[in-house]
Amino acid sequence: MELKVTAIVQARVGSTRLKSKIFETIGDYTVLDLLLERLKISKKINEIIIATTKEKEDKAIVNYCKRNGYKFFTGSTNNVLRRFYDCAKSNNLEIIARVTADDPFKDPFVIDEAITIFEEGNFDYVSNTILPTYPEGIDIEIFSFSSLEQANKNAKKESDKLHVTPYIINNPEKFKCCNFKFEKDMSAYRFTLDYLHDLAYLNEIFSKMHNINFTFLEAINIAEKHEIIPSRNVERNEGYKKDLENDN
């Protein structure tokens, strides 16, 4: 029997790098619209919940969910691990796909591959992020509620709480983890939104698309064919690395 998989989309209006970025536009979509429409293409995600905070500014996300018929949850601002746990517990979730709202090019076909690996391998945690070969922004993490519960109970570092899954990844003796790789290393590409130059880059690629049902490889091919180059390089997982330094 297949387990129910719920995508928890972590979303905030506040951002240290680009405020309200999820309501910026890519083509005729907001960033959040495009992401959610692409998640709906997945054949293995059974439900989507948007997990935001109780902050006044994030009422805009709550209102968006109400207008568009999305389930939502409001929780801790900085303890995102706790927000995920509280969301999962209150909704009786079994399997969680962690999705970040500033990744509008998330690939539903990669997500389905990750869920299949999780189901067939009886893993606690599956991702393509531990040893990345996929572009940033195509990251996906699948984990069980019991793993999330243990992480919420035992994680002590602020970076663990801010980024949800490091406690699981860094304790392989406690959790059965799997990192899946692409056949070629495509990790130099970047399809996430942190800065205005990222928005321009994503818009230029998306303007060459004929529909929203595209793969990350099609996005790469368009970028290469039309010589669309990001205006600057950004270190992968820049935010997590800064938070890790603050812990130390």
Backbone bond lengths (Angstrom), bond angles and torsions (degrees), N, CA, C in turn:
res aa  C-N    CA-C-N  psi(-1)  N-CA   C-N-CA  omega(-1)  CA-C   N-CA-C  phi
1 M - - - 1.461 - - 1.529 109.90 -
2 E 1.330 116.27 128.88 1.453 120.32 -179.86 1.525 110.35 -72.49
3 L 1.318 114.37 138.23 1.460 119.28 177.19 1.526 109.89 -81.97
4 K 1.321 115.38 153.73 1.461 120.85 178.06 1.522 109.68 -76.82
5 V 1.328 115.64 128.56 1.464 121.48 -179.93 1.527 108.90 -111.10
6 T 1.318 115.99 125.82 1.466 121.87 179.45 1.519 109.55 -115.59
7 A 1.315 116.55 128.62 1.469 121.03 172.63 1.517 108.19 -85.05
8 I 1.329 116.13 117.96 1.468 120.59 170.44 1.524 107.25 -96.89
9 V 1.318 115.37 116.45 1.463 121.87 -179.03 1.517 108.38 -98.32
10 Q 1.335 116.82 111.60 1.465 118.96 179.21 1.523 109.02 -83.88
11 A 1.328 114.94 126.03 1.464 119.69 -172.84 1.516 110.59 -142.46
12 R 1.325 115.03 136.11 1.467 122.12 174.78 1.516 108.86 -140.26
13 V 1.321 116.01 150.10 1.460 120.06 172.39 1.525 109.27 -78.76
14 G 1.329 116.34 -39.24 1.463 120.83 -179.62 1.516 111.29 -70.35
15 S 1.312 116.84 138.38 1.462 122.62 175.92 1.520 108.06 -154.37
16 T 1.313 116.01 138.92 1.469 118.75 -179.52 1.520 111.25 -72.00
17 R 1.345 116.76 -21.79 1.458 119.39 -175.42 1.535 113.54 -102.99
18 L 1.328 117.36 -42.52 1.468 120.23 -179.54 1.521 108.75 -148.12
19 K 1.318 115.69 98.31 1.466 122.18 -175.56 1.529 110.27 -64.75
20 S 1.338 115.70 142.35 1.474 123.42 177.15 1.524 112.85 58.76
21 K 1.352 116.58 27.79 1.462 119.39 -174.20 1.521 113.45 -63.77
22 I 1.341 117.88 -27.36 1.459 119.03 -177.47 1.529 112.07 -71.31
23 F 1.359 116.85 -14.05 1.459 120.34 176.65 1.533 112.13 -103.70
24 E 1.353 116.44 6.65 1.461 119.94 168.93 1.530 107.90 -68.28
25 T 1.333 117.16 164.69 1.463 119.56 -174.98 1.529 112.64 -109.99
26 I 1.325 113.34 142.67 1.463 122.56 170.26 1.518 106.17 -124.90
27 G 1.309 116.46 109.87 1.454 120.01 -171.56 1.518 109.49 61.89
28 D 1.335 116.11 -129.04 1.463 121.02 -179.94 1.526 112.69 -93.41
29 Y 1.318 116.98 6.15 1.464 122.16 -177.17 1.525 110.94 -110.06
30 T 1.334 116.07 151.52 1.456 116.97 161.75 1.526 107.23 -76.83
31 V 1.319 116.68 162.81 1.468 121.29 178.21 1.528 110.34 -56.11
32 L 1.333 115.86 -44.06 1.459 120.18 -179.72 1.527 111.42 -66.67
33 D 1.334 117.76 -41.73 1.466 121.33 176.70 1.524 110.91 -56.22
34 L 1.322 115.67 -50.66 1.472 120.32 -175.73 1.520 110.90 -61.66
35 L 1.327 116.07 -44.36 1.466 119.75 178.15 1.531 110.75 -58.47
36 L 1.313 117.40 -50.05 1.463 121.03 -175.12 1.525 111.66 -66.29
37 E 1.321 117.24 -38.07 1.462 119.97 177.26 1.525 110.89 -64.59
38 R 1.318 116.62 -36.53 1.471 119.98 178.21 1.534 110.84 -71.80
39 L 1.325 117.92 -36.10 1.466 120.07 176.54 1.524 111.20 -61.60
40 K 1.329 116.87 -34.17 1.472 121.27 -179.76 1.528 112.24 -65.54
41 I 1.327 117.30 -19.37 1.468 120.83 179.04 1.531 110.51 -72.36
42 S 1.330 116.93 -25.77 1.468 121.54 179.90 1.528 110.00 -56.18
43 K 1.327 114.91 138.29 1.465 120.83 177.60 1.530 111.87 -89.89
44 K 1.323 116.77 -8.74 1.462 119.76 -173.61 1.529 114.27 -115.94
45 I 1.315 117.52 -10.34 1.466 119.92 173.45 1.521 108.07 -83.11
46 N 1.319 116.42 122.00 1.460 121.37 -177.33 1.526 113.32 -91.96
47 E 1.329 116.41 -20.39 1.467 120.07 -172.55 1.520 108.76 -158.95
48 I 1.320 115.86 149.43 1.469 122.12 176.42 1.524 108.40 -124.36
49 I 1.336 116.31 129.71 1.463 121.73 173.64 1.522 108.25 -126.65
50 I 1.313 116.66 131.11 1.466 120.87 177.36 1.521 108.23 -95.13
51 A 1.327 115.94 119.56 1.465 121.96 -177.05 1.526 109.12 -105.25
52 T 1.315 115.61 110.46 1.459 120.76 179.62 1.527 109.33 -120.03
53 T 1.321 116.90 -163.42 1.468 120.54 -175.76 1.519 110.82 -111.17
54 K 1.323 115.04 175.84 1.460 120.98 177.41 1.529 111.87 -89.63
55 E 1.334 116.31 4.32 1.470 119.90 -179.57 1.532 110.62 -62.68
56 K 1.319 115.01 149.01 1.464 120.89 -177.87 1.529 111.43 -57.94
57 E 1.343 116.74 -40.68 1.460 120.14 -176.54 1.529 112.05 -67.51
58 D 1.342 116.53 -24.54 1.468 119.32 -178.91 1.523 113.00 -84.44
59 K 1.329 115.68 2.85 1.468 119.73 171.13 1.526 109.55 -60.85
60 A 1.340 116.42 -26.38 1.473 120.56 177.75 1.529 110.63 -61.94
61 I 1.336 116.99 -35.70 1.462 121.15 178.44 1.522 110.21 -72.38
62 V 1.322 116.62 -42.43 1.473 120.67 176.77 1.526 110.02 -58.29
63 N 1.331 116.42 -45.81 1.461 120.35 179.98 1.525 111.27 -63.87
64 Y 1.336 116.31 -38.60 1.474 120.95 176.37 1.527 109.96 -59.23
65 C 1.321 116.82 -45.71 1.468 121.45 -179.47 1.527 111.17 -62.50
66 K 1.313 116.35 -42.72 1.471 120.36 179.91 1.528 111.09 -64.42
67 R 1.332 116.32 -41.19 1.474 120.35 -179.58 1.522 111.76 -66.07
68 N 1.328 115.39 -35.21 1.466 119.81 -171.52 1.528 114.24 -105.38
69 G 1.327 116.57 3.51 1.458 120.11 174.18 1.514 115.84 76.72
70 Y 1.338 117.06 27.72 1.462 120.65 178.02 1.532 110.99 -96.35
71 K 1.315 116.07 141.82 1.462 119.73 171.70 1.519 108.47 -68.10
72 F 1.328 116.55 146.82 1.461 118.99 179.28 1.530 109.34 -144.46
73 F 1.332 113.10 163.46 1.462 121.34 177.69 1.511 107.06 -143.27
74 T 1.325 117.14 139.62 1.461 120.75 175.74 1.524 109.03 -115.50
75 G 1.330 116.19 132.67 1.454 120.28 -176.85 1.510 112.29 -150.73
76 S 1.323 115.61 -153.09 1.468 122.60 -174.57 1.524 111.77 -59.40
77 T 1.323 115.51 143.27 1.460 120.82 179.29 1.518 111.42 -76.48
78 N 1.326 117.66 -54.84 1.465 121.20 -173.49 1.518 114.11 -97.65
79 N 1.322 117.59 -26.81 1.465 119.98 176.31 1.529 107.52 -89.81
80 V 1.339 114.76 81.29 1.464 120.06 -175.42 1.529 110.14 -69.65
81 L 1.332 116.37 -30.65 1.463 120.59 173.87 1.528 110.25 -57.58
82 R 1.316 116.69 -46.95 1.461 120.85 178.83 1.534 110.68 -64.60
83 R 1.336 116.15 -37.93 1.462 119.65 178.02 1.530 110.88 -60.34
84 F 1.341 115.59 -44.22 1.470 120.34 178.26 1.524 110.88 -63.92
85 Y 1.338 115.76 -44.80 1.463 119.33 -178.44 1.532 110.87 -63.00
86 D 1.319 116.81 -47.72 1.461 120.26 -179.23 1.526 111.15 -62.41
87 C 1.328 115.74 -39.65 1.465 120.68 177.85 1.529 110.36 -62.91
88 A 1.332 115.80 -47.73 1.466 120.77 -178.25 1.522 111.63 -64.73
89 K 1.331 115.93 -42.78 1.462 120.14 -177.99 1.528 111.21 -66.31
90 S 1.311 116.77 -44.60 1.464 120.10 -176.62 1.526 112.19 -69.36
91 N 1.343 116.29 -20.80 1.465 120.48 179.68 1.530 112.96 -106.44
92 N 1.339 116.14 8.13 1.471 121.66 178.31 1.533 112.35 53.33
93 L 1.323 115.56 47.85 1.464 119.47 -177.04 1.530 111.15 -79.76
94 E 1.337 116.05 151.03 1.461 122.58 178.97 1.527 111.17 -104.71
95 I 1.338 115.11 -55.37 1.460 121.39 -178.49 1.518 107.53 -124.41
96 I 1.340 115.40 134.56 1.465 120.74 -176.42 1.520 110.18 -116.97
97 A 1.329 115.32 133.76 1.467 121.73 167.74 1.521 106.38 -104.40
98 R 1.322 116.08 117.07 1.470 119.07 -179.22 1.527 109.58 -86.00
99 V 1.327 114.83 124.99 1.460 121.61 -177.81 1.520 108.56 -129.10
100 T 1.330 116.69 134.46 1.460 120.86 177.08 1.527 109.11 -100.85
101 A 1.330 116.23 135.91 1.461 121.73 -168.40 1.520 113.99 -72.03
102 D 1.334 117.74 -10.33 1.469 119.95 -179.57 1.532 112.27 -96.52
103 D 1.349 116.43 21.71 1.465 121.90 178.44 1.530 109.86 -120.04
104 P 1.329 118.17 73.94 1.472 120.58 -173.08 1.517 114.79 -67.92
105 F 1.345 117.55 -16.52 1.470 120.73 179.33 1.533 112.36 -95.11
106 K 1.335 118.14 12.35 1.465 120.02 175.98 1.523 109.29 -43.28
107 D 1.347 115.95 135.38 1.457 120.89 -172.16 1.528 110.37 -99.38
108 P 1.345 118.08 112.00 1.470 120.12 -178.05 1.524 113.22 -62.19
109 F 1.331 116.99 -26.03 1.462 120.44 -179.73 1.534 110.72 -74.85
110 V 1.326 116.52 -35.70 1.469 121.12 174.19 1.528 109.87 -68.74
111 I 1.311 116.54 -39.65 1.466 120.94 177.58 1.525 110.15 -59.91
112 D 1.327 117.36 -45.70 1.462 120.86 179.86 1.525 111.61 -64.34
113 E 1.325 116.50 -36.15 1.467 119.84 175.58 1.530 110.74 -62.10
114 A 1.334 116.51 -43.87 1.463 120.97 179.72 1.523 111.35 -62.61
115 I 1.323 116.76 -41.79 1.470 120.82 179.97 1.523 110.72 -66.13
116 T 1.335 116.86 -39.40 1.467 120.80 177.78 1.527 110.79 -61.87
117 I 1.328 116.57 -44.39 1.469 120.77 178.33 1.527 109.69 -61.13
118 F 1.326 116.25 -43.30 1.467 121.37 179.18 1.527 110.54 -59.19
119 E 1.330 116.44 -47.81 1.458 121.50 -176.61 1.532 111.86 -65.93
120 E 1.339 115.42 -44.92 1.467 119.35 -173.49 1.527 112.66 -77.78
121 G 1.344 117.01 -25.80 1.458 120.03 -176.13 1.508 115.05 -97.97
122 N 1.342 116.22 -1.82 1.463 120.33 -179.64 1.530 111.39 54.50
123 F 1.324 115.42 45.34 1.466 121.31 -177.93 1.531 111.08 -88.60
124 D 1.345 114.24 161.82 1.468 120.70 170.34 1.524 110.81 -88.73
125 Y 1.336 114.84 -28.74 1.465 120.76 -173.67 1.528 108.66 -152.71
126 V 1.330 116.01 132.39 1.467 122.22 176.23 1.517 108.09 -133.55
127 S 1.329 116.79 134.62 1.461 119.65 175.35 1.524 110.18 -155.81
128 N 1.331 114.79 172.18 1.470 121.13 172.00 1.521 110.18 -115.17
129 T 1.351 116.21 25.76 1.471 120.96 -171.75 1.526 114.87 -110.33
130 I 1.329 117.61 -17.59 1.470 118.88 -175.70 1.525 110.01 -67.92
131 L 1.324 115.88 -48.89 1.468 122.75 172.05 1.523 106.14 -121.91
132 P 1.322 117.94 86.56 1.468 120.37 -168.22 1.526 114.48 -69.67
133 T 1.333 115.17 131.98 1.462 121.94 170.84 1.529 110.10 -125.07
134 Y 1.325 116.57 -8.41 1.462 121.55 176.36 1.532 108.83 -94.98
135 P 1.333 117.63 158.72 1.466 119.21 177.16 1.529 111.98 -61.27
136 E 1.323 116.08 151.08 1.465 118.84 171.65 1.527 107.52 -64.34
137 G 1.322 115.78 135.51 1.460 120.40 -174.60 1.515 112.01 102.43
138 I 1.347 116.06 -13.28 1.468 121.51 174.60 1.534 108.42 -106.89
139 D 1.332 115.75 6.94 1.467 120.98 178.25 1.525 110.44 -60.09
140 I 1.325 115.38 143.53 1.460 119.54 173.21 1.524 109.16 -146.68
141 E 1.322 116.22 141.27 1.462 122.42 178.16 1.527 108.82 -129.14
142 I 1.332 115.66 131.07 1.463 122.54 177.15 1.524 107.25 -120.87
143 F 1.326 117.67 130.94 1.465 118.95 179.69 1.517 110.71 -151.39
144 S 1.317 114.92 159.94 1.462 121.43 -179.17 1.521 110.70 -81.85
145 F 1.316 115.39 157.13 1.469 119.69 176.02 1.528 110.51 -61.61
146 S 1.329 117.59 -39.30 1.468 119.78 -177.98 1.526 111.13 -62.56
147 S 1.332 117.65 -36.11 1.471 120.71 176.80 1.516 110.65 -66.61
148 L 1.327 115.86 -43.15 1.460 121.14 177.66 1.523 110.44 -61.55
149 E 1.311 116.49 -40.69 1.466 121.65 179.87 1.527 110.72 -62.86
150 Q 1.331 116.89 -44.14 1.470 120.43 178.50 1.530 111.04 -64.10
151 A 1.330 116.24 -41.72 1.465 120.20 179.57 1.523 110.43 -62.72
152 N 1.323 116.60 -44.57 1.463 120.40 -179.80 1.528 111.26 -62.58
153 K 1.313 116.38 -36.24 1.471 121.03 -178.33 1.525 112.01 -73.79
154 N 1.331 117.45 -37.25 1.466 121.03 -167.82 1.525 115.82 -108.12
155 A 1.319 118.62 -18.90 1.464 120.49 -177.10 1.523 110.93 -65.63
156 K 1.317 116.62 132.55 1.465 121.75 -178.35 1.533 112.88 -115.33
157 K 1.330 117.58 -31.85 1.460 121.23 -176.97 1.529 111.09 -71.73
158 E 1.322 115.64 143.88 1.461 119.80 177.40 1.532 110.84 -62.88
159 S 1.329 116.94 -36.27 1.472 119.82 179.79 1.520 110.98 -65.40
160 D 1.343 117.49 -33.16 1.466 121.08 176.08 1.523 110.65 -65.43
161 K 1.320 115.67 -38.34 1.469 120.18 -177.27 1.525 111.73 -76.75
162 L 1.322 116.11 -33.35 1.459 120.50 -179.59 1.526 112.45 -73.31
163 H 1.351 116.64 -29.40 1.467 120.09 -170.30 1.530 113.99 -117.39
164 V 1.316 117.64 9.42 1.473 126.37 166.52 1.526 114.82 73.56
165 T 1.333 118.23 -55.80 1.474 119.88 -167.79 1.528 117.67 -107.64
166 P 1.349 121.05 -6.77 1.472 118.28 -177.95 1.521 113.90 -55.71
167 Y 1.330 118.26 -34.68 1.474 119.44 179.99 1.530 110.12 -60.80
168 I 1.324 117.17 -41.24 1.467 120.86 178.82 1.523 110.25 -65.68
169 I 1.324 116.68 -49.00 1.468 121.62 -176.94 1.523 111.24 -61.69
170 N 1.328 117.11 -38.95 1.464 121.88 -173.87 1.530 113.86 -87.08
171 N 1.322 116.41 6.04 1.474 120.71 176.59 1.534 110.28 -129.15
172 P 1.345 116.54 62.72 1.467 119.97 -176.10 1.523 113.83 -64.11
173 E 1.338 117.02 -17.76 1.464 119.54 177.51 1.537 111.21 -74.92
174 K 1.329 116.29 -18.61 1.469 120.54 -179.82 1.530 113.03 -99.23
175 F 1.339 115.75 -23.58 1.455 120.15 -174.45 1.529 110.27 -129.78
176 K 1.330 115.67 141.70 1.462 120.80 175.76 1.524 107.80 -86.41
177 C 1.338 115.32 103.25 1.464 121.75 -173.27 1.522 111.54 -108.29
178 C 1.321 115.76 152.01 1.466 121.64 176.83 1.512 109.24 -139.50
179 N 1.318 116.29 131.48 1.457 122.67 172.11 1.527 107.72 -110.70
180 F 1.334 117.65 118.95 1.468 119.16 178.53 1.528 109.88 -101.43
181 K 1.325 114.76 148.06 1.460 121.04 -173.49 1.521 111.69 -119.73
182 F 1.324 114.98 154.90 1.458 120.75 171.28 1.528 108.26 -84.05
183 E 1.328 116.22 161.12 1.474 120.03 -175.93 1.525 112.98 -66.71
184 K 1.346 116.54 -24.23 1.466 121.73 175.23 1.522 108.46 -127.99
185 D 1.320 116.46 156.05 1.466 120.10 179.57 1.523 109.68 -81.49
186 M 1.334 116.06 108.01 1.459 122.19 178.85 1.526 111.42 -110.35
187 S 1.326 115.94 18.70 1.468 120.51 -172.17 1.526 113.96 -70.76
188 A 1.337 117.22 -11.07 1.467 119.31 179.28 1.528 111.73 -75.64
189 Y 1.312 116.57 -18.24 1.469 119.64 178.82 1.525 110.40 -79.60
190 R 1.337 114.49 155.72 1.468 119.83 -174.28 1.520 109.78 -139.98
191 F 1.336 115.94 115.41 1.462 121.50 179.86 1.529 110.59 -124.01
192 T 1.316 115.67 47.88 1.460 120.89 177.76 1.522 108.97 -124.77
193 L 1.325 116.38 167.00 1.464 120.55 -174.05 1.521 110.92 -120.88
194 D 1.330 115.37 107.46 1.459 121.08 174.55 1.527 111.89 -123.93
195 Y 1.338 115.87 -26.08 1.457 120.73 -174.83 1.528 110.02 -134.99
196 L 1.319 116.64 163.29 1.466 120.82 179.70 1.525 111.73 -59.86
197 H 1.330 117.66 -33.74 1.468 118.70 179.09 1.525 111.18 -68.03
198 D 1.345 117.36 -28.12 1.463 120.16 173.54 1.528 109.86 -64.79
199 L 1.331 116.19 -41.76 1.462 121.41 -178.83 1.530 110.59 -62.12
200 A 1.311 116.39 -43.19 1.475 120.17 178.77 1.529 110.74 -63.17
201 Y 1.316 116.60 -41.83 1.471 122.62 179.85 1.524 110.82 -62.97
202 L 1.331 117.57 -47.72 1.463 121.72 -179.89 1.528 110.75 -64.74
203 N 1.319 116.66 -39.66 1.464 120.08 178.78 1.522 111.85 -63.98
204 E 1.314 116.30 -40.39 1.464 119.28 -178.22 1.534 110.49 -66.16
205 I 1.326 116.55 -40.49 1.468 119.71 176.93 1.523 110.18 -66.32
206 F 1.325 116.65 -47.32 1.466 120.68 -176.00 1.528 111.71 -63.58
207 S 1.318 117.25 -30.24 1.472 120.66 -179.83 1.524 111.96 -63.87
208 K 1.338 116.57 -18.85 1.477 121.06 179.56 1.527 111.74 -95.07
209 M 1.334 117.38 -3.38 1.467 121.32 179.71 1.532 110.09 -82.22
210 H 1.347 115.43 151.23 1.462 120.35 178.17 1.525 111.87 -97.90
211 N 1.334 117.15 -17.28 1.463 121.66 177.55 1.525 108.33 -158.50
212 I 1.332 117.16 -178.95 1.464 120.14 -179.34 1.527 112.07 -93.20
213 N 1.318 116.60 -0.70 1.462 121.96 -175.45 1.532 110.45 -91.37
214 F 1.352 116.22 53.88 1.461 120.08 -175.95 1.526 111.04 -109.84
215 T 1.322 115.19 156.12 1.461 121.09 177.21 1.523 109.84 -94.76
216 F 1.329 116.03 166.06 1.473 118.90 178.05 1.521 110.83 -64.83
217 L 1.349 116.76 -29.63 1.465 119.91 178.20 1.525 111.21 -67.17
218 E 1.333 116.67 -37.22 1.466 119.57 175.93 1.522 110.37 -63.93
219 A 1.331 117.21 -38.64 1.471 120.42 177.61 1.524 110.45 -63.50
220 I 1.335 116.60 -41.76 1.472 120.72 177.62 1.525 110.40 -63.48
221 N 1.329 116.54 -45.12 1.467 120.53 -178.87 1.520 111.67 -61.24
222 I 1.330 116.65 -40.35 1.474 119.97 178.24 1.521 110.33 -66.47
223 A 1.336 117.09 -42.56 1.465 120.28 178.98 1.532 111.03 -59.63
224 E 1.332 115.44 -40.91 1.470 119.43 -178.75 1.527 111.55 -74.21
225 K 1.327 116.58 -44.26 1.469 121.00 -177.83 1.522 111.66 -60.92
226 H 1.333 116.33 -41.13 1.467 120.67 -176.43 1.527 112.12 -98.99
227 E 1.334 115.29 7.84 1.467 121.55 177.38 1.535 111.17 53.35
228 I 1.328 114.72 46.99 1.468 120.87 177.50 1.524 107.40 -87.68
229 I 1.294 116.11 112.80 1.462 121.15 -173.18 1.526 109.45 -116.68
230 P 1.344 117.89 131.30 1.469 119.05 176.01 1.515 110.40 -61.42
231 S 1.325 116.24 146.60 1.468 120.23 -173.56 1.522 113.15 -71.01
232 R 1.337 116.37 -19.75 1.468 118.97 177.48 1.514 108.49 -160.06
233 N 1.313 116.09 157.47 1.455 121.12 177.26 1.529 109.61 -88.74
234 V 1.315 115.83 143.13 1.459 121.99 177.29 1.523 107.30 -125.42
235 E 1.330 116.25 135.18 1.457 120.05 -179.98 1.516 110.41 -62.82
236 R 1.326 116.03 136.63 1.457 120.76 179.57 1.530 110.38 -64.45
237 N 1.335 115.74 140.97 1.469 121.83 -179.75 1.527 112.06 54.08
238 E 1.311 115.09 39.70 1.463 122.24 -177.02 1.533 111.30 -54.58
239 G 1.342 116.37 -45.44 1.465 120.61 -177.15 1.516 112.72 -65.12
240 Y 1.342 116.25 -44.92 1.469 120.00 -179.60 1.523 110.81 -63.20
241 K 1.313 117.87 -41.58 1.466 121.02 -178.35 1.528 111.17 -64.25
242 K 1.329 116.48 -36.61 1.479 119.57 177.08 1.527 110.47 -66.98
243 D 1.333 116.41 -41.27 1.461 120.45 -179.84 1.526 110.85 -67.79
244 L 1.322 116.79 -34.39 1.457 121.38 177.39 1.517 110.40 -65.98
245 E 1.327 116.39 -41.06 1.467 120.55 176.66 1.530 110.95 -61.90
246 N 1.330 116.44 -38.98 1.461 120.05 178.80 1.531 111.49 -64.42
247 D 1.342 116.94 -34.08 1.470 121.10 176.29 1.526 110.81 -63.13
248 N 1.327 114.52 -38.00 1.466 119.95 -174.34 1.527 112.59 -86.22
